[in-house]
Amino acid sequence: MAEGMGHWSVAVVGAGPAGLFAARELCNNGVDVFLFNRDIKPGGLAEYGIFPDKLKMKDGLRSQFNQILGCGNIHYFGNVTVGQNQPLTLDKLKQWGFSAILVTSGAQGTKWLGLPGERLPGVYHAKEVVYHYNHLPPFSQTPLKIGKRAVIIGVGNVMADVARFLIHHKKIDEVTAVARRGPAEVKFDRKEVESFVTNLDLTDFDAEIKRVTPVMVTLGQDLNEACKLIDAAITKGVLKESDTQFRMRFLYSPVRILGNAAMGVEGIEVEENTLVMDGETVKARGLGTYKIMDVDTVIFAIGDRVDETLGLPVNGSEFVKSPHPRYPVEGTSYEVMDPKTNTDIPGIFVGGWSRNASNGVVGIARRDGVQCAAAVMQYLNESGVVGEVDPDVVRSGLREMGYEPVDRHMLEELTQVEKAEAERLGLPEFKFDSNQEMLRALGETTTESS
């Protein structure tokens, strides 16, 4: 810390990978970090977005996160939601006297296409499904109405995880992934293909590749890449656990979902596309020909958007960043701008998916967290701002607002309770499905130890 600058306290909103690694970077620079997290547990998508059986990966990340929370200058407040419609707002954080506020709460909003029938029973955003099977409250408490024939809109890594869940856990009859563009632009990798390749209808896949080949050739796209992914995964695919038929359909865009409130989804209408070049970008263009797919479940895996109720200006799916940042890091802006006045909002920064929604996985979030912390440090060093916040004042203030904040020590107790429950039930892992159950378990632990 620069001599004569006083003490710095920074509020970090969101404890996913970006927020945690940003917190560590700030802590290492002598900053007091107050980490506010909507969920009781930290980790964000690293905790609630990775497929459940990837325990080695999850445990490795949890170990890193626990080390970060152990930094003496980091104060964790789980089970605390920040937003315009919440007791704790960004303005309240400012009133507490924080030197800066860093928003790394991810993309908590949901992206939809605005199609007729999107609100029918049996229509879901992939986030709802992923959070459900990963036991994130309150999604874990909401039953899923999954039928026998599901279509997933999108062909990214989230689609692969959702398909894996439907194939190996729900064991439904058919799963079809639909992409508006072609096989040259799939966003999953070989490891993800291994999760569904044993159920892939290879004859159907070959026929689909032949169908879209003329369009691909016209654009000079390499058809072999997608085929190589499939071929490389076949010998290493996971053990076939169901008779689910998995198929892929390219060059189709959803138009409307058929059904009614009583019966739910009864089909989906799609429009056939071709591909055209718009400068250097490949775009899908509808051909005006339509077909109806016989499905009873529709899941949109099309990305996410930031939470518009947080209290920051939004443009599209992201918060508005300054186009001319005062504290850029490697040419990237982490500073929030008010588009109404065309001026930056001093001391407010965004990182991770809050800066660039649905971009990359843990490694990218980690890097962005470190870089946005560097932007905050530039601001603290150059602006002359000071601010020292008392953790006890924050804790008591949160309780007065009606929150039941969970700290690092309580997290450690909760981990031990869930481990014991997993051993009792003979499971590789156990998670409580509601915040109430977690808080109740912590209360019982406190009572036993007193």
Secondary structure, DSSP 8 states (H G I E B T S, - for coil): --TT----EEEEE--SHHHHHHHHHHHHTT-EEEEEESSSSS-THHHHTS-TT-HHHHHHHHHHHHHHHTSTTEEEEES--BSTTSSB-HHHHHHTT-SEEEE-----EE-----TTTTSTTEEEHHHHHHHHTT-TTGGGS-----SEEEEE--SHHHHHHHHIIIIII--SEEEEE-SS-GGG----HHHHTTTGGGB-HHHHHHHHHHHHHHHHHHT--THHHHHHHHHHHTT-----S--EEEEE-SEEEEEEEEETTTEEEEEEEEEEEEEEETTEEEEEEEEEEEEE--SEEEE-S-EE--TTSSS-EETTEE-B-SS-SS-BTTB--EEEETTTTEEEEEEEE-GGGTSTT---HHHHHHHHHHHHHHHHHHHHHH-------HHHHHHHHHHHT---B-HHHHHHHHHHHHHHHHHHT-S----SSHHHHHHHHHHHHHHH-
